[in-house]
Amino acid sequence: MKIEQAEQRILDLRAILDRLSYEYYVLDQPSASDQEYDRYYQELLALEQEYPQFFDDHSPSQRVGGAVLDSFHKVEHKRMMLSLGNAYNLEDLRAFDQRVKQEGLTQEYVVELKIDGLAMSILYQNGRFCQAVTRGDGTVGEDVTHNVKTIKSIPMRIPIKEEVEFRGEVYMPKQSFEQLNEKREKHGEELFANPRNAAAGSIRQLDSSIAAQRKLDAFWYYFVNAAEFGIQTHEAAMQKMDECHIRTNQERKVCKGIEEVWAYIQEITERRHQLLYEIDGIVIKLNNLAQQERMGYTVKTPRWAIAYKFPAEEVETKLLDIFLSVGRTGRITPNAVLEPVRVAGTSVSAATLHNEDMIKNKDIRIRDHVIIRKAGDIIPEVVRPLAEKRDKDSVPYQFPNICPICGSTLVRFVDEASHYCINQDCPARVVESMIHFASRDAMDIDTLGDKKIEFFHQQGLLNTIEDIYHLKEHKEEILTMEGFKEKSYQKMIDAIESSKQRPLEDLLFGLGIRQVGKKAARIIAKHFNTMDALIAAGKDDLIKMKDIGEITALSIIAFFKEQKNQDLIQHLKDCGCRMDTEKEEIKESLFTNKTIVLTGTLTRLTRNDAKALLQQMGANVSGSVSKKTDLVIYGESAGSKLDKANALGIALMDEDTFLKEVNMDET
């Protein structure tokens, strides 16, 4: 075969296999038998092997996986991946509908199934699949391209040359989940609790061949930059995705008004368990894209969409005992030991009881028959005891006053519902603090998991956070332990050494300062830039930051005042841990240090692009107008926010003036 003929045949075979995959995995209407597909596939493999110069990473032959990564690369989303607000009944949905009505918008909604999977963003450039990123914390996710490309329903090419982003859910079908757990049971491995956990675990495999074997799939429900292509409605965007062979869920409906929405919800609820995949709710979105922008966003959620959550399934079981667990901050959590029972698809044998007040208020007692459910279909909780079935000799539960691990007296602080073990050397606190420090959202030492930290603690090798960076000094001892060989040991040490380069925000979160979560750690790090600057900060310096209140400020100050924590920071410095973060370059302008609200439809750039521009110039972009607002920038069809700004006498700026200020005007 001539080289030109070979190249053309390879291209033809790839096109044939792409079409057959689409028919089989998306349309469920195969036009060829499995044997015919295999013949094409084997012919392609042979030709690609004979003519390696025509290798293409997007070929159907590259979907089987096999790439192995050392770790996952963090990626900042170009546009935030927000979560959805929740509705639990018809009244909540009517309230959402009323907010749309008050804005004077068309009450036309697209109703979709809320797939119970892992939120994902995929990017195409020049018509080719190029990246897949997890939702993460909404701002920063992980690049899992090597695993997502093994999902056969995802096209490697689409007929759009411009950059496009689609968002959706990667999930594991019920049948794949059952087959996976059967296989794990045969091999004596721990079973996955539900399909969502199985999908998440599969996507986070460093070896893509493992993800390929687990038969994941995906539905895509959001064409992020659809408006740039002249698309005016969400349903039209979904249809455009269908045309590009991007797999959307066909169980969706355009509804006129909230009563029609509710009727469709009832229809789906009745046949929910007949679906081939798990859903955990139904999403209602305003259909018109321009009106979506007009509704806008809160800090965490779009105002133009809401998720209806199914009522939690409630079942009866027996509460056998109550035990206490100790967290990294010393917080004591009472937990119920339950007679195993199946709830929302999984077996439940334990549930959190939160604190002493909850146990007292609900009068929960050992040996009670209780009603349990999964909050949000995820976390088991005790709803109420069945007092009518209670034993005659039953007595109220007495909350212990000593730590179950170290025996120290427990403390309950004023205005707090929880008890605490304040012994900083309590083994449970020590272990939990190290587990948190090494966790994915903190220092991300993925080869030093919970069980390994507990094991090394039992062996006397890990007793403080700083000990993590001295494990390399115990090489000979570790290599004598079961399960450790030179390769696994070195991989662990490499991950520990790599963690030293994590930015300040990850280190701050890893330190476990009370009141400082992931978001607060990022805000603080970006503001102070270095650990030394943060340590030197006073209360006034801290509370002037957006979203940092007095309680958080006092907690930070108290943490750094403790000599033990000062010694820890110095030790981490000496070990080479990074004590700063990338400094964001602020372009000084009239927007710097101003609180600004965007409203209306911007015609020459997206709302998110405008927000990003303002943030680069040091502005705080807010979602609502208040007396603290310095400026409102408005586009077409601006509504209530503009009216409120006028009423409050707030400065206004139209889109054209804004673009001139940022040097983007076309004149």
C-alpha positions in Angstrom: 0.0 0.0 0.0 1.3 3.4 -0.9 1.9 5.8 1.9 -0.7 8.2 0.6 -3.3 5.4 0.5 -2.3 4.3 4.0 -2.8 7.8 5.4 -6.2 8.1 3.7 -7.3 4.6 4.9 -6.3 5.5 8.5 -8.3 8.7 8.3 -11.3 6.8 6.9 -11.1 4.1 9.6 -11.0 6.7 12.3 -14.0 8.4 10.9 -15.9 5.1 10.6 -15.0 4.1 14.2 -16.0 7.6 15.6 -19.4 7.3 13.8 -20.0 3.7 15.1 -19.1 4.8 18.6 -21.5 7.7 18.5 -24.3 5.4 17.2 -23.6 2.8 19.9 -22.8 4.9 23.0 -24.9 8.0 22.4 -27.8 7.0 20.2 -28.0 3.4 21.3 -28.7 2.6 17.7 -25.7 0.6 16.4 -25.6 0.1 12.6 -22.8 -2.4 12.7 -22.2 -5.6 14.7 -19.5 -5.9 17.4 -17.5 -8.2 15.0 -17.6 -5.6 12.2 -16.5 -2.8 14.7 -13.6 -5.1 15.8 -12.5 -5.7 12.2 -12.2 -2.0 11.6 -10.5 -1.4 14.9 -7.9 -4.2 14.3 -7.2 -2.9 10.8 -6.6 0.6 12.2 -4.3 -0.7 14.9 -2.2 -2.6 12.3 -1.9 0.5 10.0 -1.0 2.8 12.8 1.7 0.4 13.9 3.0 0.1 10.4 2.9 3.9 9.7 3.7 5.5 13.1 4.2 8.9 11.4 0.4 9.2 11.3 0.0 8.8 15.0 -2.9 10.9 16.5 -3.6 11.2 20.2 -7.3 11.6 19.3 -7.5 8.3 17.4 -10.1 5.8 18.6 -7.1 3.5 19.3 -6.0 5.8 22.1 -9.1 5.5 24.2 -8.1 2.3 25.9 -5.9 4.2 28.4 -2.5 3.3 29.6 -1.1 6.8 30.4 0.2 6.9 34.0 0.7 10.2 35.7 2.8 11.0 38.8 0.1 13.4 40.1 -2.8 15.6 39.0 -2.1 19.1 37.7 -4.2 21.9 39.2 -6.1 24.1 36.7 -7.9 27.4 37.3 -11.2 27.5 35.6 -11.6 30.3 33.1 -15.1 30.8 34.5 -16.1 29.6 37.9 -18.1 26.4 38.2 -20.8 27.3 40.6 -23.1 25.1 42.6 -26.9 25.3 42.5 -29.3 26.5 45.1 -31.8 23.9 46.3 -35.6 23.6 46.4 -37.3 20.9 48.4 -41.0 21.4 47.6 -43.5 23.2 45.3 -43.4 26.3 47.6 -39.7 26.7 47.1 -40.1 26.4 43.3 -42.9 29.0 43.3 -40.6 31.3 45.3 -38.0 30.9 42.6 -40.6 31.5 39.9 -41.7 34.6 41.7 -38.2 36.0 41.6 -38.1 35.5 37.9 -41.5 37.2 37.5 -40.3 40.2 39.6 -37.5 40.7 37.1 -40.1 40.9 34.4 -38.7 37.9 32.6 -40.3 35.2 30.5 -41.2 32.2 32.8 -40.0 29.6 30.3 -37.8 26.9 31.9 -35.8 23.9 30.8 -36.2 21.0 33.2 -33.3 18.4 33.3 -32.3 15.4 35.4 -29.6 16.1 38.0 -27.1 13.3 37.3 -25.5 11.9 40.5 -21.9 12.0 39.3 -18.7 14.1 39.2 -19.0 17.6 37.8 -16.6 18.1 34.9 -15.6 20.7 32.3 -14.3 19.7 28.9 -12.6 22.0 26.5 -12.3 21.8 22.7 -9.9 23.9 20.6 -9.7 23.9 16.8 -12.3 21.2 16.8 -10.3 18.8 19.0 -10.8 17.6 22.5 -8.0 19.0 24.6 -8.7 19.1 28.3 -11.0 17.8 31.0 -11.0 19.4 34.5 -12.9 18.5 37.6 -15.1 21.1 39.4 -12.8 21.1 42.4 -13.7 24.0 44.6 -15.3 25.9 41.7 -12.3 28.0 41.1 -9.5 25.4 40.8 -10.0 21.8 39.6 -7.7 19.0 38.5 -6.7 18.0 35.0 -8.1 14.5 34.4 -7.9 14.6 30.6 -6.1 11.2 30.5 -9.0 9.5 32.2 -11.9 11.3 30.7 -10.8 10.7 27.1 -11.3 6.9 27.8 -15.1 7.6 27.9 -16.3 6.4 24.5 -19.3 8.6 24.2 -17.2 11.7 24.3 -16.1 12.8 20.7 -12.5 13.6 20.1 -13.5 15.9 17.3 -16.4 18.3 16.8 -17.3 20.6 13.9 -16.5 23.8 15.7 -13.1 25.4 15.2 -13.5 28.1 17.9 -12.7 27.3 21.5 -15.7 25.9 23.3 -16.4 24.6 26.8 -19.0 22.1 27.9 -19.9 21.2 31.4 -21.6 18.1 32.7 -21.4 15.0 34.9 -19.2 12.0 34.6 -21.1 9.0 36.1 -21.0 5.3 36.4 -24.1 3.5 35.1 -25.9 1.2 37.6 -24.9 -1.9 35.7 -21.2 -0.9 35.5 -21.3 -0.2 39.3 -22.7 -3.6 40.1 -20.1 -5.3 37.9 -17.3 -3.4 39.5 -18.4 -4.2 43.0 -18.8 -7.9 42.2 -15.2 -7.9 40.9 -13.9 -6.1 43.9 -15.7 -8.5 46.3 -14.1 -11.5 44.5 -10.7 -10.0 45.1 -11.4 -9.1 48.7 -11.3 -5.4 48.0 -13.4 -2.8 49.8 -16.7 -2.1 48.0 -17.7 1.3 46.7 -20.7 2.7 48.6 -22.5 4.1 45.5 -22.0 4.8 41.8 -21.0 8.4 42.5 -18.1 7.4 44.7 -17.1 4.8 42.2 -17.1 7.4 39.4 -15.0 9.8 41.5 -12.6 7.1 42.5 -12.2 6.0 38.9 -11.6 9.5 37.6 -8.8 10.0 40.2 -6.8 7.0 39.1 -3.3 8.0 38.0 -3.4 5.0 35.6 -5.9 5.7 32.8 -6.2 2.0 31.9 -8.0 1.5 35.2 -10.5 4.2 34.4 -11.0 2.7 30.9 -11.9 -0.7 32.4 -14.7 0.8 34.7 -17.0 1.8 31.8 -17.8 5.4 32.8 -20.1 7.6 30.9 -21.1 11.3 30.9 -24.0 13.6 30.2 -23.3 17.3 29.3 -25.8 19.9 30.2 -24.1 23.4 29.8 -22.6 25.0 26.7 -20.6 27.7 28.6 -20.0 30.1 25.8 -23.0 29.4 23.7 -24.0 33.1 23.4 -20.8 33.8 21.5 -22.2 31.7 18.7 -25.5 33.6 18.5 -27.4 31.0 20.4 -30.2 32.6 22.4 -31.7 29.8 24.5 -30.5 27.0 26.7 -32.5 24.5 24.7 -31.0 25.7 21.4 -27.6 25.3 23.0 -28.4 21.7 24.0 -29.5 21.0 20.4 -26.3 22.5 19.1 -24.4 20.1 21.5 -26.5 17.2 20.1 -25.4 18.2 16.5 -21.8 18.1 17.6 -22.3 14.6 19.0 -21.9 15.9 22.6 -24.0 13.5 24.6 -26.9 15.4 26.3 -29.7 13.8 28.4 -32.8 13.6 26.3 -35.0 13.4 29.5 -35.5 17.1 29.4 -38.4 19.4 28.7 -39.1 23.0 28.0 -41.9 24.1 30.4 -44.1 27.2 30.4 -44.5 28.2 34.0 -43.7 26.5 37.3 -46.9 24.4 37.4 -45.9 22.6 34.2 -42.4 22.2 35.8 -43.9 20.5 38.8 -46.0 18.2 36.7 -42.9 17.0 34.9 -41.1 16.6 38.2 -43.9 14.2 39.4 -43.5 12.3 36.2 -39.8 11.8 36.6 -40.1 11.0 40.3 -42.4 8.0 39.4 -39.9 6.4 37.1 -36.7 7.6 38.8 -35.7 4.1 39.8 -36.2 2.7 36.3 -33.4 4.9 34.9 -30.1 3.2 34.0 -28.2 5.8 36.1 -28.6 7.5 39.5 -30.1 11.0 39.8 -30.3 13.0 42.9 -32.7 15.7 41.8 -34.1 17.8 38.9 -32.6 21.1 37.7 -34.8 24.0 36.5 -33.1 26.6 34.3 -34.4 29.8 32.8 -34.3 29.1 29.1 -33.4 32.5 27.6 -29.6 33.1 27.9 -29.8 36.9 27.9 -32.3 36.7 30.7 -30.0 34.3 32.6 -27.3 37.0 32.5 -29.9 39.6 33.6 -30.8 37.4 36.7 -27.1 37.2 37.4 -25.3 35.3 40.2 -24.8 35.2 43.9 -21.3 34.4 45.2 -22.0 30.7 45.0 -24.9 30.1 42.8 -26.6 31.3 39.6 -29.9 33.0 40.3 -31.4 31.7 37.1 -31.3 28.0 38.0 -32.4 25.9 41.0 -32.1 22.2 41.9 -35.2 20.4 43.2 -34.0 17.7 45.6 -36.0 14.5 46.1 -37.4 13.9 49.6 -35.0 11.7 51.5 -36.0 8.0 51.9 -36.7 7.2 55.5 -36.3 3.7 57.0 -36.4 2.2 60.5 -33.6 0.4 62.2 -32.2 -0.1 65.7 -29.6 2.1 67.5 -27.2 -0.3 69.1 -24.6 2.0 70.7 -23.2 5.6 70.7 -19.5 6.2 70.4 -17.4 9.4 70.3 -14.8 10.4 67.6 -12.2 13.1 67.9 -11.4 15.5 65.1 -8.2 17.4 64.3 -9.4 20.5 66.2 -10.3 18.3 69.2 -14.0 18.5 68.4 -16.0 15.6 69.8 -18.6 14.0 67.5 -21.1 11.5 68.9 -22.0 8.7 66.4 -24.7 6.1 66.3 -23.9 2.5 65.8 -26.9 1.1 63.8 -28.2 -2.3 62.9 -27.3 -2.3 59.2 -30.1 -1.3 56.9 -30.3 -0.3 53.2 -31.0 3.4 52.6 -31.0 5.2 49.2 -29.1 2.3 47.5 -26.4 1.6 50.1 -26.0 -0.2 53.4 -25.9 2.1 56.5 -24.5 1.0 59.8 -23.5 4.3 61.4 -24.8 7.9 61.5 -23.5 11.1 63.1 -25.5 12.5 66.0 -23.7 15.9 65.8 -23.6 17.0 69.4 -25.0 16.6 72.9 -27.9 19.1 72.3 -29.2 17.1 69.3 -29.2 13.9 71.4 -31.1 15.6 74.2 -33.5 17.5 72.1 -34.5 14.4 70.1 -34.2 12.2 73.2 -32.2 9.6 71.4 -31.3 6.6 73.5 -29.2 3.4 73.1 -31.4 0.4 72.0 -34.0 2.8 70.5 -35.8 1.9 67.3 -35.0 5.0 65.1 -35.9 6.5 61.8 -32.9 7.3 59.6 -32.4 8.9 56.3 -29.5 10.3 54.1 -29.3 14.1 54.2 -28.9 15.2 50.6 -28.9 11.4 49.7 -25.3 11.3 51.1 -24.9 11.6 54.9 -26.8 9.2 57.1 -28.7 11.0 60.0 -31.0 9.9 62.7 -34.4 11.7 62.2 -36.2 10.6 65.4 -36.5 7.8 67.8 -39.7 5.7 68.0 -40.5 6.2 71.6 -43.5 3.9 71.4 -41.2 1.0 70.8 -38.7 1.9 73.6 -37.8 -0.6 76.3 -39.3 0.1 79.7 -35.9 0.2 81.4 -34.5 2.7 78.8 -32.7 5.7 80.3 -31.6 9.0 78.7 -28.1 9.1 77.2 -25.4 10.8 79.4 -22.8 12.6 77.4 -19.3 11.6 78.6 -17.0 14.2 80.2 -13.7 12.7 79.2 -11.9 12.1 75.9 -12.3 8.5 74.7 -8.7 8.5 73.3 -6.5 10.3 75.9 -8.8 10.6 78.9 -8.6 14.4 79.2 -11.5 16.3 80.5 -13.8 17.6 77.7 -14.6 21.3 77.4 -17.7 23.0 76.0 -17.0 26.6 75.0 -19.6 29.3 75.5 -22.0 29.7 72.6 -20.8 26.4 71.0 -22.8 23.2 70.8 -19.8 20.9 70.6 -17.4 19.5 73.2 -13.7 19.6 72.6 -10.6 17.7 73.8 -8.1 20.5 74.4 -5.1 18.3 74.9 -3.0 19.1 71.8 -1.1 15.9 72.3 -4.2 13.7 72.1 -3.3 10.9 69.6 -6.5 11.3 67.8 -6.0 15.0 67.2 -2.4 14.4 66.1 -3.4 11.8 63.6 -6.3 13.8 62.2 -4.2 16.9 61.9 -1.6 15.0 59.8 -4.3 13.4 57.7 -5.8 16.9 57.0 -2.3 18.4 56.3 -1.6 15.7 53.7 -5.1 15.8 52.1 -5.8 16.7 48.5 -7.1 20.2 49.2 -4.1 21.0 51.5 -0.6 19.8 50.7 -1.9 17.0 48.4 0.6 14.2 49.4 -1.5 11.6 47.6 0.8 8.7 48.6 0.4 9.4 52.3 -3.3 8.5 52.9 -5.3 8.1 56.1 -4.3 4.4 56.7 -0.6 5.0 56.1 -0.5 8.0 58.5 -2.2 5.9 61.2 0.2 3.1 60.5 3.3 5.3 60.8 1.9 6.9 63.9 1.5 3.5 65.5 5.1 2.7 64.5 6.3 5.9 66.2 7.4 7.6 63.0 4.7 10.3 62.7 3.8 12.2 65.8 3.6 15.8 64.5 3.1 17.5 61.1 6.8 18.3 60.8 7.6 14.5 61.2 6.2 14.1 57.7 9.2 15.8 56.2 11.6 13.5 58.2 10.2 10.2 57.0 13.1 10.0 54.5 15.4 9.6 57.5 13.8 6.3 58.3 14.3 4.6 54.9 15.9 1.4 56.2 13.2 0.9 58.8 10.3 1.6 56.4 11.7 -0.8 53.8 11.5 -3.6 56.4 7.7 -3.0 56.9 5.1 -5.0 55.1 3.9 -3.5 51.8 6.9 -1.3 51.2 9.5 -1.7 48.5 12.1 0.6 47.1 9.7 1.9 44.4 6.7 2.6 46.6 8.9 4.2 49.3 10.5 6.5 46.8 7.2 7.5 45.3 6.0 8.5 48.8 9.1 10.5 49.5 8.9 12.2 46.1 5.3 13.3 46.8 6.3 14.6 50.2 9.2 16.6 48.7 7.0 17.9 45.9 4.5 19.2 48.5 7.0 21.7 49.7 6.3 23.7 46.6 2.5 24.1 47.4 1.5 27.8 47.6 0.8 29.6 50.9 -3.0 29.1 50.6 -2.6 25.3 50.6 -0.3 25.4 53.6 -2.6 27.7 55.5 -5.5 25.4 54.9 -3.4 22.4 55.9 -2.4 23.9 59.2 -6.0 23.4 60.3 -6.5 26.9 61.8 -10.1 27.1 63.2 -12.5 29.0 61.0 -10.0 29.0 58.1 -11.4 26.9 55.3 -10.2 26.6 51.8 -11.8 29.8 50.5 -10.7 31.9 53.5 -7.1 30.5 53.1 -7.0 31.6 49.5 -8.3 35.1 50.3 -5.8 35.5 53.1 -2.9 34.2 51.1 -3.7 36.5 48.1 -4.0 39.5 50.4 -0.8 39.0 52.5 1.3 37.1 50.0 3.8 35.8 52.6 3.5 33.9 55.9 5.6 36.5 57.7 3.2 39.3 56.6 0.2 37.3 57.9 1.9 36.5 61.2 2.6 40.2 61.8 -1.0 41.2 61.0 -3.3 42.5 63.6 -7.1 42.1 63.9 -7.8 45.3 62.0 -5.6 44.1 59.1 -7.5 40.9 58.9 -11.1 42.0 59.2 -10.8 44.6 56.4 -10.5 41.7 54.0 -13.7 40.6 52.2 -15.4 37.6 53.8 -13.0 37.6 56.8 -14.9 38.4 60.0 -13.9 39.1 63.6 -14.2 35.5 64.8 -11.9 34.2 62.0 -9.5 37.1 62.6 -9.2 36.3 66.4 -8.8 32.6 65.6 -5.9 33.3 63.2 -4.2 35.6 65.8 -4.6 33.0 68.6 -3.1 30.3 66.4 0.1 32.3 65.6 0.5 33.4 69.3 1.0 29.8 70.4 4.7 29.0 70.7 4.0 25.4 69.5 2.6 26.8 66.2 5.4 29.3 65.9 7.9 26.4 66.2 5.9 24.4 63.6 6.1 27.3 61.1 9.8 27.7 61.6 10.4 24.0 61.2 8.4 23.9 58.0 10.5 26.9 56.8 13.7 25.0 57.6 12.5 22.0 55.7 12.0 24.1 52.6 8.3 24.5 52.5 7.1 27.4 50.5 5.9 30.4 52.5 4.4 32.6 49.8 2.0 32.6 46.9 1.9 34.0 43.4 1.3 37.7 43.7 -1.5 38.9 41.5 -0.4 41.9 39.5 -3.0 44.6 40.1 -3.4 47.2 37.3 -4.1 50.5 39.0 -7.2 52.2 37.6 -10.3 54.0 38.7 -11.8 50.6 39.6 -9.0 49.7 42.1 -10.4 49.0 45.6 -14.0 49.8 44.5 -17.0 47.6 45.0 -18.7 47.2 41.6 -21.9 45.5 40.4 -22.4 44.3 36.8 -26.0 44.3 35.5 -27.8 43.9 32.2 -26.6 42.2 29.0 -23.1 43.1 27.9 -22.9 42.9 24.1 -19.1 42.9 23.5 -17.8 40.6 26.2 -19.3 38.1 28.6 -20.2 39.0 32.2 -17.4 36.7 33.5 -14.8 38.3 31.2 -15.8 41.7 32.5 -15.6 40.5 36.1 -12.1 39.0 35.4 -11.0 42.4 34.0 -12.2 44.3 37.0 -10.6 41.9 39.4 -7.3 42.2 37.6 -7.6 45.9 38.3 -8.2 45.3 42.0 -12.0 45.7 42.1 -14.3 43.7 44.3 -17.2 42.6 42.0 -20.4 42.0 44.0 -23.6 40.3 42.9 -26.0 42.8 44.6 -26.4 46.5 44.9 -26.2 48.1 48.4 -25.0 51.3 50.1 -21.5 49.9 50.0 -21.5 49.7 46.2 -19.3 52.3 44.5 -20.2 51.8 40.9 -22.8 49.9 38.8 -21.7 49.0 35.2 -24.8 48.3 33.1 -25.6 46.8 29.7 -28.8 46.3 27.7 -32.0 45.4 29.5 -30.7 46.3 32.9 -33.5 45.9 35.5 -33.9 46.2 39.2 -30.3 46.5 40.1 -30.0 49.6 37.9 -33.2 51.0 39.5 -31.9 50.4 43.0 -28.6 52.1 42.1 -30.4 55.1 40.9 -32.5 55.2 44.1 -29.3 55.0 46.2 -27.5 57.6 44.1 -24.7 55.2 43.2 -22.4 56.1 40.3 -23.3 54.5 36.9 -21.3 53.5 33.9 -22.6 52.1 30.6 -20.8 49.3 28.7 -19.2 51.6 26.1 -17.6 53.9 28.7 -16.4 50.8 30.6 -14.7 49.4 27.5 -13.0 52.8 26.9 -11.7 52.8 30.4 -10.2 49.3 30.0 -8.9 50.2 26.5 -11.2 47.8 24.7 -13.2 50.3 22.7 -13.2 49.8 19.0 -13.3 53.5 18.0 
